[in-house]
Amino acid sequence: MNEATDLLSIPEIFDRTISIFARSFGPAALSRFPSGAVQLLFWTLQRLTRDPTLHVTYLALWAIAWCVEQWGRAAAVAIFSAGMRHEPLSARDAYRRTRKVVFSCCIVSAPPLVFLAINGHQGNAGNWLDPLTANPLSAVLVALVLVVIALLYLLIVTMGSMSLALAFVACVLEEVGPWRAFQRGFRRTLGRRLWRRAAAVVLITALLLCVTVVPPFLAFEHYGHDTRWRFPLEGFIAIAIALFLDALAVVYSRDIQVRQEGLDLVAALAAMPSDSMTRSGGR
């Protein structure tokens, strides 16, 4: 195996992700506390006041809380990247290091909000489907078409989410603008011979989350009357999931970046004249 040009295997990606996640979990979790505190303050204020005349104020506070959340996420990405190099990075230093890329990170993280806003304003689709399902044959055809659309929708959402996660990592670690970050994120997800690998990573991650997250949430639903422990534990699990996904995106993106650098180096060496390589070797 050529470590300079070969990609990590799927088990190696998750092995490194788990080790980096465990090694850097403390500082990374501390980096998310400021955003959690701002969001808690925002939701508390919204629930206590409930004044419709303060709609613009709520929107401004929500925007501030969301930007602080992206800054905390960028700090966590920087901490995990430093953990890959075995260089401990505190949450305070991570915030200082990522303050220049906060605006780009907010732009890269904006598409899911637009998608949720559009999805939330969709009307009822059953009205125009009723005439198409009048007879059994057309109903079967409509069902097949809807299944295909659902699968395509799931594929677009999952691969798009991974592309945006890699674009976010590119913003933080490579300090590129939003447009170049989008390009690198989609290229590293949907590029040649990479989309199968990306799909496998997404599928395995979803299975791991189902196995590790669903049982605790089912237990919380069963013992939901005791809110003293339910809400803190749910918040802790949500932070842990977000940090694990950030660590996975860092490992995946860094693996592709190192491979590309190795391929560029091999191409540069191959392009050198053979006589110059002979002379340099003779010296």
For each residue, the residues with C-beta under 8 A, 3 or more apart:
1: 6
2: 5 6 262
3: 6 262
4: 258 259 261 262 265 266
5: 2 259 262 263 266
6: 1 2 3 259
7: 197 255 256 259
8: 12 13 16 251 255
9: 12 13
10: 13 14 197 200 201 204
11: 14 15
12: 8 9 15 16
13: 8 9 10 16 17 201 248 251 252 255
14: 10 11 17 18 204 208 248
15: 11 12 18 19
16: 8 12 13 19 20 84 251
17: 13 14 20 21 244 247 248 251
18: 14 15 21 22
19: 15 16 22 23
20: 16 17 23 24 80 83 84 247 250 251
21: 17 18 24 25 80 243 244 247
22: 18 19 25
23: 19 20 83
24: 20 21 27 28 79 80 82 83 89 247
25: 21 22 28 29 240 243
26: 29 30
27: 24 30 31 79 88 89 90 91 94
28: 24 25 31 32 75 76 79 80 91 243 246 247
29: 25 26 32 33 239 240 243
30: 26 27 33 91
31: 27 28 34 72 75 76 79 91 94 95
32: 28 29 35 36 72 73 76 239 242 243
33: 29 30 36 37 72
34: 31 37 38 68 71 72
35: 32 38 39 65 68 69 71 72 73
36: 32 33 39 40 72 235 239
37: 33 34 40 41
38: 34 35 41 42 64 65 68 69
39: 35 36 42 43 65 69
40: 36 37 43 44
41: 37 38 44 45 65
42: 38 39 45 46 58 61 62 64 65
43: 39 40 46 47
44: 40 41 47 48
45: 41 42 48 49 61
46: 42 43 49 50 58 61
47: 43 44 50
48: 44 45
49: 45 46 54
50: 46 47
51: 54
52: 55
53:
54: 49 51 57 58
55: 52 58 59
56: 59 60
57: 54 60 61
58: 42 46 54 55 61 62
59: 55 56 62 63
60: 56 57 63 64
61: 42 45 46 57 58 64 65
62: 42 58 59 65 66
63: 59 60 66 67
64: 38 42 60 61 67 68
65: 35 38 39 41 42 61 62 68 69
66: 62 63 69 70 106
67: 63 64 70 71 102 106
68: 34 35 38 64 65 71 72
69: 35 38 39 65 66 72 73
70: 66 67 73 74 102 105 106 109
71: 34 35 67 68 74 75 95 98 99 102 105
72: 31 32 33 34 35 36 68 69 75 76
73: 32 35 69 70 76 77 105 109 168 242 246
74: 70 71 77 78 94 98 101 102 105 168 171 172
75: 28 31 71 72 78 79 91 94 95 97 98
76: 28 31 32 72 73 79 80 94 242 243 246
77: 73 74 80 81 98 168 169 172 173 246 249 250
78: 74 75 81 82 89 94 97 98 172 173
79: 24 27 28 31 75 76 82 83 89 91 94
80: 20 21 24 28 76 77 83 84 246 247 250 251
81: 77 78 84 85 172 173 250 254
82: 24 78 79 85 87 88 89 94
83: 20 23 24 79 80 86 87 88 89
84: 16 20 80 81 250 251 254
85: 81 82
86: 83
87: 82 83
88: 27 82 83
89: 24 27 78 79 82 83 93 94 97
90: 27 93 94
91: 27 28 30 31 75 79 94 95
92: 95 96
93: 89 90 96 97
94: 27 31 74 75 76 78 79 82 89 90 91 97 98
95: 31 71 75 91 92 98 99
96: 92 93 99
97: 75 78 89 93 94
98: 71 74 75 77 78 94 95 101 102 105 172
99: 71 95 96 102
100: 175
101: 74 98 104 105 171 172 175
102: 67 70 71 74 98 99 105 106
103: 106 107
104: 101 107 108 171 176 177 178 181
105: 70 71 73 74 98 101 102 108 109 168 171 172
106: 66 67 70 102 103 109 110
107: 103 104 110 178
108: 104 105 111 164 167 168 171 178 181 182 185
109: 70 73 105 106 112 113 164 168
110: 106 107 113 114
111: 108 114 115 160 164
112: 109 115 116 161 164
113: 109 110 116 117
114: 110 111 117 118
115: 111 112 118 119
116: 112 113 119 120
117: 113 114 120 121
118: 114 115 121 122
119: 115 116 122
120: 116 117
121: 117 118
122: 118 119 125
123:
124: 127
125: 122 128 129
126: 129 130
127: 124 130
128: 125 131 132
129: 125 126 132 133 142
130: 126 127 133 134
131: 128 134
132: 128 129 138 139 142
133: 129 130 138 139 142
134: 130 131 138 139
135: 138 139
136: 139 140
137: 140 141
138: 132 133 134 135 141 142
139: 132 133 134 135 136 142 143
140: 136 137 143 144
141: 137 138 144 145
142: 129 132 133 138 139 145 146
143: 139 140 146 147
144: 140 141 147 148
145: 141 142 148 149
146: 142 143 149 150
147: 143 144 150 151
148: 144 145 151 152
149: 145 146 152 153
150: 146 147 153 154
151: 147 148 154 155
152: 148 149 155 156
153: 149 150 156 157
154: 150 151 157 158
155: 151 152 158 159 199
156: 152 153 159 160
157: 153 154 160 161
158: 154 155 161 162 199 202 206
159: 155 156 162 163 189 190 195 198 199 202
160: 111 156 157 163 164
161: 112 157 158 164 165 202
162: 158 159 165 166 189 198 201 202 249
163: 159 160 166 167 182 185 186 188 189 190
164: 108 109 111 112 160 161 167 168 185
165: 161 162 168 169 185 245 246 249
166: 162 163 169 170 184 185 188 189 249 252 253
167: 108 163 164 170 171 178 181 182 184 185 186
168: 73 74 77 105 108 109 164 165 171 172 181 185 249
169: 77 165 166 172 173 185 246 249 250 253
170: 166 167 173 174 176 180 181 184 185 253
171: 74 101 104 105 108 167 168 174 175 176 178 181
172: 74 77 78 81 98 101 105 168 169 175
173: 77 78 81 169 170 250 253 254
174: 170 171 181 184 257
175: 100 101 171 172
176: 104 170 171 180 181 184
177: 104 180 181
178: 104 107 108 167 171 181 182
179: 182 183
180: 170 176 177 183 184
181: 104 108 167 168 170 171 174 176 177 178 184 185
182: 108 163 167 178 179 185 186
183: 179 180 186 187
184: 166 167 170 174 176 180 181 187 188
185: 108 163 164 165 166 167 168 169 170 181 182 188 189
186: 163 167 182 183 189 190
187: 183 184 190 191
188: 163 166 184 185 191 194 198 252 253 256
189: 159 162 163 166 185 186 194 195 198
190: 159 163 186 187 194 195 198
191: 187 188 194 195
192:
193: 196 197
194: 188 189 190 191 197 198 256
195: 159 189 190 191 198 199
196: 193 199 200
197: 7 10 193 194 200 201
198: 159 162 188 189 190 194 195 201 202 252
199: 155 158 159 195 196 202 203
200: 10 196 197 203 204
201: 10 13 162 197 198 204 205 248 252
202: 158 159 161 162 198 199 205 206
203: 199 200 206 207
204: 10 14 200 201 207 208
205: 201 202 208 209 245 248
206: 158 202 203 209 210
207: 203 204 210 211
208: 14 204 205 211 212
209: 205 206 212 213 241
210: 206 207 213 214
211: 207 208 214 215
212: 208 209 215 216
213: 209 210 216 217 237 241
214: 210 211 217 218
215: 211 212 218 219
216: 212 213 219 220 233 237
217: 213 214 220 221 234 237
218: 214 215 221 222
219: 215 216 222 223
220: 216 217 223 224 230 233 234
221: 217 218 224
222: 218 219
223: 219 220 226 229 230
224: 220 221 227 230
225:
226: 223 229 230
227: 224 230 231
228: 231 232
229: 223 226 232 233
230: 220 223 224 226 227 233 234
231: 227 228 234 235
232: 228 229 235 236
233: 216 220 229 230 236 237
234: 217 220 230 231 237 238
235: 36 231 232 238 239
236: 232 233 239 240
237: 213 216 217 233 234 240 241
238: 234 235 241 242
239: 29 32 36 235 236 242 243
240: 25 29 236 237 243 244
241: 209 213 237 238 244 245
242: 32 73 76 238 239 245 246
243: 21 25 28 29 32 76 239 240 246 247
244: 17 21 240 241 247 248
245: 165 205 241 242 248 249
246: 28 73 76 77 80 165 169 242 243 249 250
247: 17 20 21 24 28 80 243 244 250 251
248: 13 14 17 201 205 244 245 251 252
249: 77 162 165 166 168 169 245 246 252 253
250: 20 77 80 81 84 169 173 246 247 253 254
251: 8 13 16 17 20 80 84 247 248 254 255
252: 13 166 188 198 201 248 249 255 256
253: 166 169 170 173 188 249 250 256 257
254: 81 84 173 250 251 257 258
255: 7 8 13 251 252 258 259
256: 7 188 194 252 253 259 260
257: 174 253 254 260 261
258: 4 254 255 261 262
259: 4 5 6 7 255 256 262 263
260: 256 257 263 264
261: 4 257 258 264 265
262: 2 3 4 5 258 259 265 266
263: 5 259 260 266 267
264: 260 261 267 268
265: 4 261 262 268 269
266: 4 5 262 263 269 270
267: 263 264 270 271
268: 264 265 271 272
269: 265 266 272 277
270: 266 267
271: 267 268
272: 268 269 276 277
273: 276 277
274: 277 278
275: 278 279
276: 272 273 279 280
277: 269 272 273 274 280 281
278: 274 275 281 282
279: 275 276 282 283
280: 276 277 283
281: 277 278
282: 278 279
283: 279 280
